[in-house]
Amino acid sequence: MELPLPLQPWRRYLSWFDAGLAEALGDLLRRLQPLLGPAETRHGLGELEPDGIDDLRRRGGYARLLLSEWALADVEPDEFLRRAASNEHLFLAPRLVRSRSDLTVVALFDAGPGQLGAPRLVHLALAIALAQRAEQLGARLLWGCLQQSEALVPLQQAEHLQQLLNARSLQQPDTRSLAHWQAQIAALPTAPAECWLIGPEDAAPLPATHRAQLQRSLDGGVNLVLRSRRQRREALLPPLPPAVATHLLGGRFVRRAGSRKLVHGKPAHRVSLKQAPVLDRHGGSVMLPLLDSKTLLCLRGMRGLQERPGRINTALMSWRRGAELLATCFIGASHVAGVVLQGQRLHAWNLKGFDPCQPSSVREFNLAPGQGSWLRCVLLRQAHGDRLLLLDHAGNLFDWRSRRLRERTLPELPTHALAVHDAGPDCAVIATATLNTLQLQRLAADGSLSVLVHMPNAGTPRLAFLAGTLAGAVWNGACAWRREGSDGTAQRWNLLHRLGEAPAHGSLVSLPPGVRVLGLAADPQSEQGYALLGLATDRRSLHLYAAQSREIHRAATAIAQVGISEDGTRVAMLNQERRLQVLDIAGGEIVTEFGGGA
């Protein structure tokens, strides 16, 4: 890869990135380089070792006596003794050098919640800058993250930088981890030439020769303060472009050429704009209805950006004549199923074992087709039969059980819910609300119902979104609900997140007026791990809203419909020209395009 002349000092490390990312990261390195200041290596580091011959001297050990002197001892022993008594012998004097292999530069990164997003990109640039600085000192860089209890490791390949990015944590370093790193530094063969501590202003109290304090600024950049024994320097580092930042924070240093797949649709495959696209759990397949027909179009084979590109297959599927499609979902990555309404009865489409049925009250349960978007539909493959959860737009939850499951006695589900989320192949999370209380319940594979989160809430929310996964009884996910009383100047949302056994944490997120909230998306840059996905008022840009908001995509034409995958990693967009685009959030790239032409 050809790099501009100013970036040549970091060529070894920037070669791990593609040209666009290397150029953006190189600009950040150029800003950081003059701030680091001169090296402050300590004297007395490393052991002195002989390295060749330095000179001939009159004094020394007889093991280093010149061979010609030993020859004189054989020929003229008396002269040899005289020269010895008069200190006239010549000895080899070795050149003593300090061992460079013992010289180290240590960098300890605080990867806690105060360093998510833009500060993590500065961590990346500082790691490269310090590695190159160590080379100039004839030393090597050893680094570690304060939240981890591991050994100091060198920076030798791109995977080490990816490990640094993946070490982000929601925990502050504790006393035990600080003691671990103090022991790691003490165990080095020699004291480090420089010890850098990189983190927020209240970084851990460790012995360090240099401190780099990072804090996010209001414009998305980073306020940097560098301290050493001799100087203090400050700078405001501008934010990197959103697409570049998304790639780097996701650990994707090389953007695959030709990762976008363009699928040409036939003239008859004109997509309807009435419904949002529906994606499978991981965003590898998408389905959408065609215009003026009883047919669904399904695209399969949209692989990840790191996988080898494959062929994207298209398939057409129709439901029974005279019926109206109410809801649809993926079973796995390819099988499509749904619910249709014929007369006043519900019929399972592409599902076996479900008898036609009718909810207890058609008036209460909104079954009017064609009046809005498809209903929320979640299929659970449970131990003793299948279970279909259907949630209408008024919050009515219908529990439709297969013939096998109807024979068993199971706990009754709530009749009203805010949201239902497919948290795994055989389990779901249900969000319900009563006066001043929000509750998340886990529906397990055996049909049991248990409480995951129970928390007080001011007022009764009317709209909520769920995201995340269940591993047994452990939930890693988030819930967002709109607060009542949001005025005309901003929308206020509560964002609740929970990671494993840790307690649930909540935060308040403010959105500009007019933003259309679409759901929760996975966000590697936010402390919560998830952020609200919103469509701006111009209907051309998608934004993620958490502690800070950022734009993740800007379209050339207005966006009509948006769908999100169950894991929140991909977004499918339909624009006004009936063109489908699938966006990978972590990579910031369009991975698939289909159709077009109104």
C-alpha positions as CSV (number, residue, x, y, z in Angstrom):
1,M,0.0,0.0,0.0
2,E,1.3,3.4,-1.0
3,L,1.3,5.9,1.9
4,P,1.9,9.7,1.8
5,L,5.4,10.7,2.9
6,P,4.2,12.2,6.3
7,L,2.7,8.7,7.2
8,Q,5.8,6.7,6.5
9,P,7.0,6.5,10.1
10,W,3.9,4.4,10.9
11,R,4.0,2.4,7.7
12,R,4.5,-1.0,9.5
13,Y,1.3,-0.5,11.5
14,L,-0.9,1.4,8.9
15,S,-0.3,-1.5,6.5
16,W,-2.7,-3.5,8.6
17,F,-5.5,-1.2,7.4
18,D,-7.0,-0.5,4.0
19,A,-6.1,2.8,2.3
20,G,-9.1,4.8,3.4
21,L,-8.9,3.8,7.0
22,A,-5.1,4.2,7.1
23,E,-5.4,7.7,5.8
24,A,-7.9,8.7,8.4
25,L,-6.0,7.0,11.2
26,G,-2.7,8.5,9.9
27,D,-4.2,12.0,10.2
28,L,-4.9,11.3,13.9
29,L,-1.4,10.0,14.4
30,R,0.1,13.2,12.9
31,R,-1.9,15.2,15.4
32,L,-0.8,13.1,18.3
33,Q,2.9,12.8,17.4
34,P,4.0,16.3,18.5
35,L,2.0,16.1,21.7
36,L,3.9,13.0,23.0
37,G,7.0,15.1,23.6
38,P,10.6,13.9,23.8
39,A,11.5,10.5,25.1
40,E,12.3,10.4,28.8
41,T,14.3,7.2,29.1
42,R,15.7,6.4,32.5
43,H,19.4,5.8,33.1
44,G,20.7,2.5,34.5
45,L,18.2,0.4,32.7
46,G,19.3,-3.1,31.5
47,E,22.5,-5.0,32.3
48,L,25.8,-4.1,30.7
49,E,27.0,-6.9,28.4
50,P,30.2,-7.3,26.3
51,D,29.7,-6.6,22.6
52,G,33.0,-6.9,20.6
53,I,36.3,-5.2,21.3
54,D,36.5,-1.6,22.3
55,D,40.3,-1.0,22.9
56,L,43.7,-2.3,24.1
57,R,44.5,-1.5,27.7
58,R,47.4,-1.9,30.2
59,R,45.1,-3.4,32.8
60,G,42.7,-6.3,32.7
61,G,42.2,-10.0,33.5
62,Y,44.7,-12.5,32.1
63,A,41.8,-14.2,30.4
64,R,41.8,-11.3,28.0
65,L,45.6,-11.0,27.5
66,L,46.8,-10.7,23.9
67,L,48.0,-13.9,22.3
68,S,51.2,-12.2,21.3
69,E,52.0,-11.7,25.0
70,W,51.4,-15.4,25.7
71,A,53.8,-16.1,22.8
72,L,56.4,-14.0,24.6
73,A,56.0,-16.1,27.7
74,D,57.1,-19.2,25.7
75,V,60.1,-17.5,24.1
76,E,61.3,-15.1,26.7
77,P,59.8,-16.0,30.1
78,D,62.0,-13.5,32.0
79,E,60.8,-10.6,29.7
80,F,57.2,-11.7,30.2
81,L,57.6,-11.5,34.0
82,R,59.3,-8.1,33.7
83,R,56.5,-6.7,31.6
84,A,54.0,-8.0,34.0
85,A,55.7,-6.3,36.9
86,S,56.0,-3.0,35.0
87,N,52.3,-3.2,33.9
88,E,53.4,-3.2,30.2
89,H,51.2,-6.1,29.1
90,L,48.3,-5.4,26.7
91,F,44.8,-6.6,27.4
92,L,41.7,-6.7,25.3
93,A,39.1,-4.3,26.6
94,P,35.5,-5.4,25.6
95,R,32.9,-2.9,24.5
96,L,30.2,-2.9,27.1
97,V,26.6,-2.1,25.9
98,R,23.3,-2.0,27.7
99,S,20.9,-4.8,26.8
100,R,18.2,-3.3,24.6
101,S,16.0,-6.4,24.8
102,D,15.3,-5.4,28.4
103,L,14.0,-1.9,27.5
104,T,10.2,-1.7,27.5
105,V,7.6,1.0,27.1
106,V,4.4,0.0,29.0
107,A,0.9,1.3,28.1
108,L,-2.1,0.6,30.3
109,F,-5.5,1.4,28.9
110,D,-8.6,2.1,30.9
111,A,-11.3,0.6,28.7
112,G,-14.2,1.5,31.0
113,P,-17.5,3.2,30.3
114,G,-16.0,6.7,30.1
115,Q,-13.8,5.7,27.1
116,L,-16.4,4.2,24.8
117,G,-16.8,5.6,21.3
118,A,-14.4,8.3,20.1
119,P,-11.8,7.9,23.0
120,R,-11.4,4.2,21.9
121,L,-10.2,5.4,18.5
122,V,-7.6,7.6,20.3
123,H,-6.6,4.5,22.2
124,L,-6.0,2.8,18.9
125,A,-3.9,5.7,17.6
126,L,-1.9,6.0,20.8
127,A,-1.1,2.3,20.8
128,I,0.4,2.7,17.3
129,A,2.2,5.9,18.2
130,L,3.7,4.4,21.3
131,A,4.8,1.2,19.5
132,Q,6.7,3.4,17.0
133,R,8.1,5.5,19.8
134,A,9.4,2.3,21.5
135,E,11.2,1.3,18.3
136,Q,13.0,4.6,18.3
137,L,14.2,3.9,21.8
138,G,15.4,0.4,20.9
139,A,12.7,-0.9,23.2
140,R,9.4,-2.8,22.7
141,L,5.9,-1.8,23.6
142,L,4.0,-3.9,26.2
143,W,0.3,-3.1,26.8
144,G,-2.7,-4.2,28.8
145,C,-6.2,-3.1,29.8
146,L,-6.9,-2.2,33.4
147,Q,-10.2,-4.1,33.5
148,Q,-8.5,-7.4,32.6
149,S,-6.2,-9.6,34.7
150,E,-3.8,-10.8,32.1
151,A,-0.1,-10.5,31.3
152,L,1.4,-7.6,29.4
153,V,1.6,-8.4,25.7
154,P,3.5,-6.9,22.8
155,L,2.0,-5.1,19.8
156,Q,3.0,-7.2,16.8
157,Q,0.0,-7.7,14.6
158,A,-3.4,-6.4,13.7
159,E,-5.1,-9.0,16.0
160,H,-3.5,-7.3,19.0
161,L,-5.2,-4.0,18.1
162,Q,-8.5,-5.8,17.7
163,Q,-8.0,-7.3,21.1
164,L,-7.5,-3.8,22.5
165,L,-10.8,-2.6,20.9
166,N,-12.7,-5.7,22.1
167,A,-11.5,-5.1,25.7
168,R,-14.2,-2.4,26.3
169,S,-16.0,-2.8,29.6
170,L,-18.8,-1.3,31.6
171,Q,-16.9,-1.7,34.9
172,Q,-14.3,0.6,36.5
173,P,-10.9,-0.9,37.4
174,D,-11.1,-2.3,40.9
175,T,-8.5,-2.7,43.6
176,R,-7.7,-6.3,42.6
177,S,-7.0,-5.4,39.0
178,L,-4.8,-2.5,40.0
179,A,-2.8,-4.7,42.3
180,H,-2.4,-7.2,39.4
181,W,-0.9,-4.5,37.1
182,Q,1.4,-3.2,39.7
183,A,2.7,-6.7,40.1
184,Q,3.1,-7.1,36.3
185,I,5.2,-3.9,36.1
186,A,7.3,-5.0,39.1
187,A,8.0,-8.4,37.5
188,L,9.6,-6.9,34.4
189,P,13.4,-7.6,34.2
190,T,14.0,-3.8,34.4
191,A,11.9,-0.8,35.2
192,P,10.1,0.4,32.0
193,A,11.7,3.2,30.1
194,E,8.2,4.9,30.0
195,C,5.0,3.9,31.7
196,W,1.8,5.4,30.1
197,L,-1.6,5.4,31.8
198,I,-4.4,6.1,29.3
199,G,-7.9,6.8,30.3
200,P,-10.3,9.4,31.8
201,E,-9.4,12.2,34.2
202,D,-9.9,9.9,37.3
203,A,-7.7,7.2,35.9
204,A,-6.4,4.6,38.2
205,P,-3.6,5.6,40.7
206,L,-0.7,3.6,39.2
207,P,2.9,4.6,39.0
208,A,3.3,6.2,35.6
209,T,5.8,8.5,33.9
210,H,3.1,9.7,31.5
211,R,-0.7,10.1,31.6
212,A,-3.0,10.6,28.7
213,Q,-6.5,11.8,29.9
214,L,-9.3,11.5,27.3
215,Q,-12.8,12.9,27.5
216,R,-15.5,13.1,24.8
217,S,-16.3,16.6,23.7
218,L,-19.8,17.9,22.8
219,D,-19.0,17.8,19.0
220,G,-18.1,14.1,19.1
221,G,-14.3,14.7,19.3
222,V,-11.9,14.1,22.2
223,N,-10.3,16.5,24.7
224,L,-6.8,15.2,25.2
225,V,-4.5,16.2,28.1
226,L,-1.0,14.7,28.2
227,R,1.0,14.9,31.4
228,S,4.6,14.0,32.2
229,R,7.1,15.1,34.8
230,R,8.2,18.0,32.6
231,Q,5.2,19.2,30.7
232,R,1.5,19.3,30.2
233,R,-0.1,19.6,26.8
234,E,-3.7,19.8,25.7
235,A,-5.4,19.4,22.4
236,L,-8.9,18.9,20.9
237,L,-8.9,16.0,18.5
238,P,-11.7,16.2,15.9
239,P,-14.0,13.2,15.3
240,L,-13.2,10.7,12.5
241,P,-15.8,10.3,9.7
242,P,-18.7,8.1,10.9
243,A,-18.1,5.4,8.4
244,V,-14.4,5.2,9.3
245,A,-15.1,5.2,13.1
246,T,-17.7,2.4,12.7
247,H,-15.2,0.2,10.8
248,L,-12.4,0.8,13.3
249,L,-14.5,0.3,16.4
250,G,-15.9,-2.9,15.0
251,G,-12.3,-4.2,14.5
252,R,-12.7,-4.3,10.8
253,F,-9.5,-2.9,9.4
254,V,-9.9,-4.1,5.8
255,R,-13.1,-3.3,4.0
256,R,-13.8,-6.1,1.5
257,A,-13.9,-5.0,-2.1
258,G,-17.1,-5.9,-3.7
259,S,-18.9,-6.8,-0.5
260,R,-22.0,-5.1,-1.8
261,K,-24.3,-7.5,-3.7
262,L,-26.6,-5.9,-6.3
263,V,-29.5,-8.2,-7.1
264,H,-31.4,-7.2,-10.3
265,G,-35.1,-7.7,-9.9
266,K,-37.5,-8.6,-12.8
267,P,-39.9,-5.9,-14.0
268,A,-42.7,-7.9,-12.3
269,H,-40.9,-7.8,-9.0
270,R,-42.2,-4.4,-7.9
271,V,-42.0,-4.0,-4.2
272,S,-44.9,-2.6,-2.1
273,L,-44.1,0.3,0.2
274,K,-46.9,-0.4,2.6
275,Q,-44.9,-2.8,4.8
276,A,-41.5,-2.7,6.3
277,P,-39.0,-5.4,5.2
278,V,-38.7,-8.4,7.6
279,L,-35.3,-9.8,8.4
280,D,-34.3,-13.0,10.0
281,R,-32.5,-13.2,13.3
282,H,-29.0,-12.3,12.0
283,G,-30.0,-10.3,8.9
284,G,-29.0,-12.9,6.4
285,S,-32.4,-13.1,4.7
286,V,-35.1,-10.5,4.1
287,M,-38.7,-10.7,2.8
288,L,-41.0,-8.0,1.5
289,P,-44.4,-8.0,-0.3
290,L,-44.8,-7.3,-4.0
291,L,-47.1,-4.6,-5.3
292,D,-50.7,-5.6,-6.2
293,S,-50.2,-9.3,-5.5
294,K,-50.6,-12.0,-2.8
295,T,-46.9,-12.7,-3.0
296,L,-43.9,-12.3,-0.8
297,L,-40.4,-12.0,-2.2
298,C,-37.6,-13.5,-0.1
299,L,-33.8,-12.8,-0.6
300,R,-31.5,-15.3,1.0
301,G,-27.7,-15.6,1.3
302,M,-26.7,-12.1,2.5
303,R,-23.5,-13.2,4.3
304,G,-21.4,-11.3,6.7
305,L,-18.8,-8.8,5.6
306,Q,-16.0,-11.1,6.8
307,E,-17.3,-14.1,4.9
308,R,-16.7,-15.1,1.3
309,P,-19.4,-13.5,-0.9
310,G,-21.9,-16.0,-2.2
311,R,-24.9,-16.1,-4.5
312,I,-28.0,-14.4,-3.2
313,N,-31.1,-16.4,-4.0
314,T,-34.6,-15.0,-4.6
315,A,-37.8,-16.9,-4.1
316,L,-41.5,-16.1,-4.5
317,M,-44.2,-17.3,-2.0
318,S,-47.9,-16.9,-2.1
319,W,-50.7,-17.5,0.4
320,R,-54.2,-18.9,-0.1
321,R,-56.6,-17.0,-2.3
322,G,-59.1,-14.9,-0.5
323,A,-57.0,-14.5,2.6
324,E,-55.2,-11.5,3.9
325,L,-51.7,-11.7,5.4
326,L,-51.6,-10.3,9.0
327,A,-48.1,-11.3,10.2
328,T,-45.0,-13.1,9.0
329,C,-41.7,-14.3,10.4
330,F,-38.6,-16.3,9.6
331,I,-38.1,-19.8,11.1
332,G,-34.3,-20.1,11.1
333,A,-32.6,-18.4,8.2
334,S,-34.7,-19.4,5.3
335,H,-38.2,-20.8,6.1
336,V,-40.9,-18.2,6.0
337,A,-44.2,-18.6,7.9
338,G,-47.0,-16.3,8.9
339,V,-50.7,-15.8,9.9
340,V,-53.5,-15.1,7.4
341,L,-57.1,-14.0,8.1
342,Q,-59.9,-15.6,6.2
343,G,-63.4,-14.7,7.2
344,Q,-63.1,-14.2,11.0
345,R,-60.6,-17.0,11.6
346,L,-56.9,-17.1,11.8
347,H,-55.0,-19.6,9.7
348,A,-51.4,-20.6,10.0
349,W,-49.4,-20.2,6.7
350,N,-46.5,-22.5,6.1
351,L,-46.9,-23.9,9.6
352,K,-48.0,-27.4,10.7
353,G,-49.9,-28.3,13.7
354,F,-52.0,-25.2,14.1
355,D,-55.8,-25.4,13.8
356,P,-57.7,-22.4,12.5
357,C,-58.9,-20.3,15.5
358,Q,-60.5,-17.1,16.4
359,P,-59.4,-14.8,19.3
360,S,-61.9,-14.5,22.2
361,S,-62.9,-11.0,21.1
362,V,-62.4,-9.9,17.6
363,R,-63.5,-6.4,18.5
364,E,-60.7,-6.1,21.1
365,F,-58.1,-7.8,19.0
366,N,-57.4,-5.7,16.0
367,L,-57.5,-8.0,13.0
368,A,-58.3,-5.4,10.3
369,P,-55.8,-6.2,7.4
370,G,-54.5,-3.5,5.2
371,Q,-54.9,-0.8,7.8
372,G,-51.3,-0.6,8.9
373,S,-48.1,-2.5,9.2
374,W,-48.0,-6.3,9.8
375,L,-48.5,-7.4,13.4
376,R,-45.7,-8.5,15.5
377,C,-45.3,-12.3,15.2
378,V,-42.9,-14.6,17.2
379,L,-42.8,-18.4,16.7
380,L,-41.4,-20.5,19.6
381,R,-40.3,-24.1,19.0
382,Q,-40.8,-25.4,22.5
383,A,-40.2,-28.8,24.1
384,H,-43.8,-30.1,23.7
385,G,-45.0,-28.2,20.7
386,D,-45.0,-24.9,18.9
387,R,-46.3,-21.6,20.1
388,L,-47.2,-18.5,18.2
389,L,-47.3,-15.1,19.9
390,L,-49.2,-12.4,18.0
391,L,-49.2,-8.8,19.2
392,D,-51.5,-6.3,17.6
393,H,-51.0,-2.5,17.4
394,A,-53.2,-1.9,20.5
395,G,-51.0,-4.1,22.7
396,N,-53.3,-7.1,22.7
397,L,-51.3,-10.4,23.0
398,F,-52.7,-13.6,21.5
399,D,-51.1,-16.9,22.5
400,W,-51.8,-19.4,19.8
401,R,-50.8,-22.9,20.7
402,S,-50.4,-25.9,18.4
403,R,-52.5,-29.1,18.9
404,R,-49.8,-30.9,20.9
405,L,-49.3,-27.9,23.2
406,R,-53.0,-27.4,23.9
407,E,-53.1,-30.7,25.7
408,R,-50.7,-29.4,28.4
409,T,-51.3,-27.1,31.3
410,L,-49.1,-24.0,31.0
411,P,-49.0,-20.7,32.8
412,E,-51.2,-18.1,31.1
413,L,-49.5,-15.2,29.4
414,P,-50.5,-11.6,29.9
415,T,-53.3,-10.5,27.6
416,H,-51.7,-7.1,27.0
417,A,-48.0,-6.3,26.3
418,L,-45.8,-3.5,25.2
419,A,-43.4,-5.6,23.1
420,V,-42.5,-9.2,22.4
421,H,-39.0,-10.2,21.4
422,D,-37.6,-13.4,19.9
423,A,-34.7,-13.9,22.2
424,G,-33.7,-17.3,20.9
425,P,-35.0,-20.3,19.0
426,D,-37.1,-21.5,21.9
427,C,-37.6,-18.5,24.2
428,A,-39.0,-15.0,24.2
429,V,-39.0,-11.8,26.3
430,I,-42.3,-10.0,27.0
431,A,-42.5,-6.5,28.2
432,T,-45.6,-5.5,30.2
433,A,-46.6,-2.4,32.0
434,T,-49.0,-1.6,34.8
435,L,-49.4,1.7,36.7
436,N,-45.9,2.9,37.6
437,T,-44.3,-0.5,36.9
438,L,-42.4,-2.0,34.0
439,Q,-41.8,-5.7,33.9
440,L,-39.8,-7.9,31.6
441,Q,-40.8,-11.6,31.6
442,R,-39.0,-14.6,30.2
443,L,-41.0,-17.3,28.4
444,A,-38.8,-20.4,28.5
445,A,-38.7,-23.5,26.3
446,D,-40.8,-25.5,28.8
447,G,-43.5,-22.9,28.8
448,S,-42.7,-21.5,32.2
449,L,-42.9,-17.7,32.8
450,S,-40.5,-15.9,35.1
451,V,-39.6,-12.3,35.8
452,L,-36.3,-10.9,34.4
453,V,-36.7,-7.3,35.4
454,H,-39.2,-5.5,37.7
455,M,-38.7,-1.8,38.1
456,P,-40.8,1.2,39.0
457,N,-41.6,3.7,36.3
458,A,-43.2,7.1,36.4
459,G,-46.5,6.7,34.5
460,T,-47.5,3.9,32.2
461,P,-45.5,3.7,28.9
462,R,-47.5,3.1,25.7
463,L,-44.6,2.2,23.3
464,A,-41.6,0.0,23.9
465,F,-38.9,-1.9,22.1
466,L,-36.8,-4.9,23.1
467,A,-33.5,-6.3,21.9
468,G,-31.0,-8.9,23.1
469,T,-30.6,-12.6,23.7
470,L,-31.4,-15.1,26.4
471,A,-28.9,-17.8,27.5
472,G,-30.9,-19.9,30.0
473,A,-32.1,-17.5,32.6
474,V,-29.4,-14.9,31.8
475,W,-30.5,-12.0,29.6
476,N,-28.1,-9.7,27.7
477,G,-30.2,-7.0,26.2
478,A,-32.0,-3.7,26.4
479,C,-35.5,-2.3,26.6
480,A,-36.5,1.2,25.5
481,W,-39.8,2.9,26.2
482,R,-41.1,6.4,25.6
483,R,-41.8,8.6,28.6
484,E,-45.2,10.2,28.9
485,G,-45.3,13.9,28.9
486,S,-42.7,14.4,26.2
487,D,-43.1,18.0,25.0
488,G,-42.9,19.3,21.5
489,T,-39.3,20.2,21.7
490,A,-37.8,16.7,22.3
491,Q,-38.7,13.1,22.8
492,R,-37.6,11.5,26.0
493,W,-37.0,7.8,26.2
494,N,-35.9,5.5,29.0
495,L,-33.2,3.0,27.9
496,L,-32.7,0.0,30.2
497,H,-29.8,-2.4,29.6
498,R,-28.6,-5.5,31.4
499,L,-25.5,-7.6,30.8
500,G,-25.7,-11.1,32.2
501,E,-25.9,-11.3,36.0
502,A,-25.1,-7.6,36.4
503,P,-27.9,-5.4,37.7
504,A,-30.0,-3.6,35.2
505,H,-29.0,0.0,34.5
506,G,-31.2,2.8,33.1
507,S,-30.5,6.0,31.3
508,L,-32.5,8.9,29.8
509,V,-32.2,9.5,26.0
510,S,-33.5,12.7,24.4
511,L,-34.3,12.7,20.7
512,P,-35.1,15.7,18.4
513,P,-38.8,16.3,17.7
514,G,-40.1,14.6,14.6
515,V,-37.7,11.7,14.7
516,R,-39.4,8.4,13.9
517,V,-38.1,5.7,16.3
518,L,-37.8,2.4,14.6
519,G,-36.5,0.1,17.3
520,L,-33.3,-0.9,19.1
521,A,-30.1,-1.6,17.2
522,A,-26.8,-3.0,18.3
523,D,-24.3,-0.2,18.8
524,P,-20.6,-1.2,19.6
525,Q,-19.8,2.5,20.4
526,S,-22.4,3.0,23.2
527,E,-22.0,2.1,26.8
528,Q,-25.3,0.2,26.8
529,G,-24.5,-2.0,23.8
530,Y,-27.8,-0.9,22.1
531,A,-29.1,2.4,20.9
532,L,-32.4,3.7,19.6
533,L,-32.6,3.7,15.8
534,G,-34.3,6.8,14.4
535,L,-35.3,8.1,11.0
536,A,-34.7,11.9,10.8
537,T,-37.4,14.3,9.7
538,D,-35.9,14.6,6.3
539,R,-36.4,10.8,5.9
540,R,-33.0,10.5,4.3
541,S,-30.7,9.7,7.3
542,L,-30.6,7.1,10.0
543,H,-29.2,7.9,13.4
544,L,-28.4,5.9,16.6
545,Y,-29.4,7.6,19.8
546,A,-27.7,6.7,23.2
547,A,-25.5,8.8,25.4
548,Q,-24.5,10.5,22.2
549,S,-26.2,10.4,18.8
550,R,-24.5,9.8,15.5
551,E,-25.5,9.4,11.9
552,I,-24.9,5.9,10.5
553,H,-26.4,6.3,7.0
554,R,-27.5,9.0,4.6
555,A,-29.6,8.0,1.6
556,A,-29.8,9.8,-1.8
557,T,-33.6,9.6,-1.8
558,A,-36.3,9.5,0.9
559,I,-36.6,6.3,2.9
560,A,-40.1,4.9,3.0
561,Q,-39.8,1.8,5.2
562,V,-37.2,0.3,7.6
563,G,-36.9,-3.1,9.2
564,I,-34.3,-4.3,11.8
565,S,-33.0,-7.8,12.3
566,E,-33.7,-9.6,15.6
567,D,-30.1,-9.2,16.8
568,G,-30.1,-5.6,15.9
569,T,-27.0,-5.8,13.6
570,R,-28.6,-5.1,10.2
571,V,-31.2,-2.7,8.8
572,A,-33.2,-3.1,5.7
573,M,-34.4,0.1,4.0
574,L,-36.9,0.7,1.2
575,N,-36.7,4.0,-0.5
576,Q,-39.3,5.9,-2.5
577,E,-37.9,4.4,-5.7
578,R,-38.8,0.9,-4.3
579,R,-35.1,0.0,-4.0
580,L,-34.1,-2.2,-1.1
581,Q,-30.8,-1.7,0.7
582,V,-29.5,-3.8,3.6
583,L,-27.1,-1.9,5.9
584,D,-24.6,-3.6,8.2
585,I,-24.5,-1.4,11.2
586,A,-21.1,-2.4,12.6
587,G,-19.4,-2.2,9.2
588,G,-21.3,0.9,8.1
589,E,-21.7,-0.6,4.6
590,I,-24.6,-1.5,2.3
591,V,-24.2,-5.3,1.8
592,T,-27.2,-5.9,-0.5
593,E,-29.2,-3.9,-3.0
594,F,-32.3,-5.0,-4.8
595,G,-34.8,-3.6,-7.3
596,G,-35.5,0.1,-8.0
597,G,-37.6,2.1,-10.3
598,A,-41.0,3.3,-9.1
